[in-house]
Amino acid sequence: MKRLLSLIVLFALLPGVVALAQEPAGTPSAQGDFVPVNQLPAQTEQLPAAPLLMGAYAFVWVALLVYVWSLWKRMGKLERELAELRRRVQNP
């Protein structure tokens, strides 16, 4: 169960990590590179929010489904135990 949860977390966070690791094209790669302002490409400041948002939603949905599945399994076990207890009480 822990291994499954670890894999789910890894796959949910992977798009966000990849998006953060990418460097915008056309930017100097090191601080020593000098590029005059008039030669820089026109850029708007944007955060890569879509991959992070999708990763967060995926993580929440997967966590919710795992939790509901866990409750479903525990409720089934509890119902079986109650049925066994009723049988024992009625037939001593």
N, C-alpha and C positions, 0 to 999 in steps of 0.2 A: 504494500500500500504506500509506504514511504517512497519507494522507487518510482511508482506511478505519479505521485504528487510532485516529485522532483522533476520528472520529465515534462509534466504539464507546465510547471513554473518556467522551465527552460524554454519551451516553445512559445510560451506567452510573452516572455521578455525578449526573445530573439529579434523580432522586427525593430524594436526600439533601440537595441544595442547597435544593430546594423545601421540604422538611420543616423545615430549619433557619431558613428565611426567614419561616415563618409565626409570627405572634404569637398566644399563647393568648387566647381570647375572654374578655372581662370584666376584663382587667387594665388598669391605667392606662397610657396611651400615652407619657407623659412623666414625668420625675422630679418636676415641679412639681405634679402632680395628687395631692391628698391624699384618701385613702379610709380611713375608720376601719376598724379590724381587724374589728369585729363586722359590717360591711357587705360584707366580702370573701366571694366564693363559696368554698365548701369545695373545696380542690384537693389532690390528691396530687402529689407531685413525681415526674414521670416524664420520661424522655428518649424522644424519638421513635425508638426503636431499630429498629422494623420496616422503615421505608423505607431506613435506612442499611444494615441487614443484607441486605436484598434487593438493594440496589445493589451491595454488596460481592460477594455470591454471583454476581450477573449478570456483574460485571466479571471475576471469576476464571474462570467458565465460558466466557465469550467469549474471554478471553485464551488459555485452554487449547485451545479449538477452533481459533483462529487459528494457534497453535503446531503443533498436529497437522496442520492443512491444509498449513502450510509444510513440515513434515517429509515429508508424503506427496508433495508436488510435487518436492522435492529428491531423494527416493528414486527416483521415476519417471525423473527426468533421469539419475541415476547408473546405473540399470539399462539405460537406452538406450545410454549411453556404454560400459558394460561389454559389451553385446551387440555394438556396433560394433567394439570392440577385439578381442573373440573372433573376429569375422568376419575382421578384418584379419590376425590372427595365423595363422588356419587357412588362409587363401588369400593367400599372399604375392605 
